[in-house]
């Protein structure tokens, strides 16, 4: 829907640093994200700050 309304915007998936370390570093997950070019923002929930931007 966002692509139809505002195609100039880029959609990111925001995940906690703990989830990123335990799930998103698995080879199969990295392969899927890379294949579909899914950008991720890794967030430190405690500090309420962005830790990493992954395009």
C-alpha positions as CSV (number, residue, x, y, z in Angstrom):
1,X,0.0,0.0,0.0
2,X,2.8,2.4,0.9
3,X,4.4,1.8,-2.5
4,X,1.1,3.0,-4.2
5,X,0.7,6.1,-2.0
6,X,4.3,7.2,-1.6
7,X,6.6,5.4,-3.9
8,X,9.5,7.7,-3.1
9,X,9.6,6.4,0.5
10,X,11.6,3.4,1.6
11,X,10.2,1.0,4.1
12,X,12.5,-0.5,6.7
13,X,12.0,-3.3,9.2
14,X,12.9,-2.2,12.7
15,X,14.1,-5.0,15.1
16,X,15.6,-5.0,18.5
17,X,19.3,-5.7,18.8
18,X,18.6,-9.0,20.7
19,X,16.3,-10.2,17.9
20,X,18.8,-9.3,15.3
21,X,21.6,-11.2,17.0
22,X,19.5,-14.3,17.6
23,X,17.4,-14.5,14.4
24,X,18.6,-12.2,11.6
25,X,22.2,-13.4,11.7
26,X,21.1,-16.9,10.6
27,X,22.4,-17.8,7.1
28,X,18.9,-18.6,5.7
29,X,17.4,-15.4,7.1
30,X,20.3,-13.4,5.6
31,X,19.8,-15.1,2.3
32,X,16.1,-14.3,2.2
33,X,16.6,-10.6,3.2
34,X,19.4,-10.2,0.7
35,X,17.4,-11.8,-2.1
36,X,14.4,-9.6,-1.4
37,X,16.5,-6.5,-0.6
38,X,14.8,-5.9,2.8
39,X,16.4,-3.0,4.7
40,X,16.6,-3.3,8.5
41,X,17.0,-0.8,11.3
42,X,18.5,-2.4,14.4
43,X,17.4,-0.7,17.6
44,X,18.6,-0.8,21.2
45,X,15.3,-0.9,23.1
46,X,16.8,0.1,26.4
47,X,18.7,3.1,25.1
48,X,15.9,3.9,22.6
49,X,18.5,4.5,19.8
50,X,19.3,3.1,16.4
51,X,22.3,0.8,16.5
52,X,22.7,-0.1,12.9
53,X,21.1,0.7,9.5
54,X,21.3,-2.3,7.1
55,X,20.4,-1.6,3.5
